[in-house]
Amino acid sequence: MASLADVFKEKERSNWLKAWLALDIAKSGLEHLADNEAQNFHQHIYSQVTSNLKSQSYTCNSCNTENLLRHQQCPIMICDKVFQEIIKEHRYNKKCSWNNTSATLWQTNHWEIAKCYIQTGGYAEKISIQDTDFNGVVSFMLNCKRFDSKFSFPITHGKPTQNKPACLLYKVRTPVPSDTGSVFSTIYFKYKNFRS
């Protein structure tokens, strides 16, 4: 078994450690911003949807994600409207990840709505941003249009090309082994400035 000192001697292991630290620091820095925006988005959706309702009871226990995907109308006319608002805010419209979410929890858990924007599977059981890994947090930020106004740089242009450089989030998400050191330095610098 390798000792801790050996980790720092071997370049590959050292790079893996740096990458892990970079991801951990980046997630810590983005977590507060992403969670706040998920809460604000949740409040915005429900205030929009319930503002025109006459009933004082806004709790739906009938709808589930499968019903909404089959365009079944919500008995109290809330869930299907929330469904449409989620689609409207997705960068790629109908590419929401419905397998990651449970519509029965949308009203009580803001992170259930945020998970609709995480493009890969495996997040259905994650009940909060703290349970979600770095890729999930970044996926939410890249796919939800509400983050477009939260940064001083374009949050996404899609995949980078020679004429369009990748944004910081895309670059961090797909580091090249030879680039790990510069990514780590960039994240640390941004995190340090963010915390100041």
matplotlib code that plots the C-alpha trace (Angstrom):
import matplotlib.pyplot as plt

x = [0.0, 1.3, 2.0, 0.8, 4.3, 4.2, 1.1, 3.1, 6.0, 4.1, 2.9, -0.2, -1.4, -0.5, -2.6, -5.5, -5.2, -5.1, -8.1, -10.1, -9.2, -10.0, -13.4, -14.1, -13.2, -15.1, -18.2, -18.0, -17.7, -20.6, -22.9, -24.3, -24.9, -26.6, -28.7, -29.9, -30.8, -32.7, -34.7, -35.4, -36.5, -38.8, -40.4, -40.7, -42.4, -44.9, -45.8, -46.3, -48.4, -50.5, -51.1, -54.2, -55.7, -58.9, -58.4, -56.3, -55.2, -52.2, -51.2, -51.5, -51.2, -52.4, -49.7, -46.5, -43.8, -45.2, -48.6, -47.2, -45.1, -48.4, -49.9, -52.4, -53.8, -53.3, -56.7, -55.8, -54.0, -50.6, -48.3, -48.7, -47.9, -44.8, -43.8, -44.1, -42.1, -39.3, -39.2, -39.2, -36.1, -34.2, -31.4, -32.4, -36.2, -37.4, -34.2, -35.2, -34.1, -37.4, -35.9, -34.0, -37.0, -40.3, -43.1, -44.8, -41.9, -41.7, -43.8, -41.9, -38.3, -36.6, -33.8, -36.3, -36.9, -33.2, -32.6, -34.6, -31.6, -29.0, -28.6, -27.2, -29.1, -28.4, -29.6, -33.2, -32.2, -30.3, -32.5, -30.3, -27.4, -25.1, -25.9, -25.2, -21.7, -19.8, -21.0, -24.6, -24.2, -22.4, -25.0, -27.8, -26.0, -25.2, -28.7, -30.8, -31.1, -31.5, -27.7, -27.0, -27.2, -25.3, -21.7, -19.6, -18.7, -20.9, -21.8, -21.9, -21.4, -21.8, -18.6, -15.5, -14.1, -11.1, -13.1, -15.2, -13.3, -15.0, -16.4, -14.7, -17.4, -17.1, -13.3, -13.3, -15.8, -13.5, -9.9, -7.1, -4.4, -1.7, -4.0, -4.9, -2.4, -3.7, -7.3, -6.5, -4.8, -7.8, -10.3, -8.4, -8.0, -11.7, -12.7, -10.3, -11.7, -15.3, -14.8, -13.3]
y = [0.0, 3.4, 5.9, 9.5, 10.7, 8.5, 10.2, 13.5, 11.8, 10.2, 12.7, 10.8, 10.4, 14.0, 15.1, 13.0, 14.6, 18.1, 17.4, 16.0, 19.1, 21.4, 19.8, 19.9, 23.6, 24.4, 22.6, 24.4, 27.7, 27.1, 25.3, 28.4, 30.2, 27.2, 26.4, 30.0, 30.2, 26.9, 28.3, 31.5, 29.7, 27.4, 30.5, 32.2, 29.3, 28.7, 32.4, 32.6, 29.5, 30.1, 33.9, 33.3, 30.5, 31.2, 28.3, 28.8, 25.2, 24.8, 21.3, 18.5, 14.9, 13.5, 14.2, 12.3, 12.8, 10.0, 11.6, 14.9, 13.4, 11.9, 15.5, 14.6, 17.8, 18.5, 18.5, 21.8, 23.2, 23.6, 20.7, 20.9, 24.6, 24.0, 21.4, 23.9, 26.5, 24.0, 23.3, 27.0, 27.7, 24.8, 25.8, 23.0, 23.1, 19.5, 17.9, 18.0, 14.9, 13.7, 10.5, 12.5, 14.1, 13.3, 15.7, 14.8, 16.5, 19.7, 21.8, 21.0, 20.5, 23.1, 20.7, 18.3, 21.0, 21.7, 18.0, 18.4, 20.3, 17.6, 15.8, 12.5, 9.9, 8.8, 11.8, 10.6, 9.8, 13.0, 15.2, 18.3, 20.1, 18.7, 15.2, 16.1, 15.8, 18.5, 17.4, 17.6, 21.1, 22.3, 20.5, 22.4, 25.7, 25.1, 23.9, 26.4, 29.7, 31.6, 31.4, 33.4, 36.7, 35.4, 35.6, 38.3, 35.9, 33.7, 30.6, 28.4, 28.5, 24.8, 22.9, 25.0, 25.6, 27.4, 30.6, 30.2, 29.4, 27.3, 29.0, 28.3, 25.8, 23.7, 23.7, 22.5, 19.8, 18.3, 18.8, 17.5, 15.7, 18.1, 21.0, 19.9, 22.3, 25.4, 24.4, 23.9, 27.3, 29.0, 27.4, 28.2, 31.9, 32.2, 30.5, 32.7, 35.9, 34.6, 34.1, 37.6]
z = [0.0, -0.9, 1.8, 1.7, 0.8, -2.3, -3.5, -3.8, -5.5, -8.4, -11.0, -11.9, -8.3, -7.6, -10.5, -9.4, -5.9, -7.4, -9.6, -6.6, -4.5, -7.4, -7.8, -4.1, -3.8, -7.0, -5.7, -2.4, -4.1, -6.5, -4.0, -2.3, -5.6, -7.2, -4.2, -3.7, -7.4, -7.2, -4.2, -6.0, -9.1, -7.1, -5.4, -8.8, -10.5, -7.7, -7.4, -11.1, -11.3, -8.2, -8.7, -10.9, -8.9, -6.9, -4.5, -1.3, -1.4, -3.6, -2.6, -5.3, -4.2, -7.5, -10.1, -10.7, -13.4, -15.6, -15.7, -16.7, -19.4, -20.9, -20.8, -18.1, -16.7, -13.0, -11.1, -9.4, -12.5, -10.8, -11.7, -15.5, -15.4, -13.2, -15.8, -18.6, -16.6, -16.1, -19.8, -20.6, -18.5, -19.9, -22.3, -24.7, -24.1, -24.1, -23.0, -19.3, -17.2, -16.0, -14.7, -12.1, -10.5, -8.8, -9.5, -6.2, -4.4, -6.6, -4.3, -1.1, -2.3, -4.6, -5.5, -7.2, -9.8, -10.1, -10.9, -14.1, -15.5, -14.7, -18.0, -16.8, -14.8, -11.3, -9.4, -8.5, -4.9, -4.3, -2.1, -1.8, -3.4, -0.7, -1.9, -5.5, -7.0, -8.9, -12.3, -11.2, -9.8, -13.0, -15.2, -13.4, -13.9, -17.6, -18.5, -16.6, -18.4, -15.1, -14.6, -17.8, -15.8, -12.8, -14.2, -15.8, -18.6, -20.9, -18.9, -22.0, -25.7, -26.1, -26.7, -27.3, -30.8, -32.1, -32.4, -29.2, -26.0, -23.4, -20.4, -17.0, -16.0, -19.2, -18.9, -15.3, -16.1, -18.8, -17.8, -19.9, -17.8, -18.9, -18.0, -14.5, -12.8, -14.6, -14.0, -10.3, -10.1, -11.9, -9.6, -6.5, -7.6, -8.4, -5.2, -3.2, -4.8, -4.4, -0.7, -0.2]

ax = plt.figure().add_subplot(projection="3d")
ax.plot(x, y, z, "-o")
ax.set_aspect("equal")
plt.show()
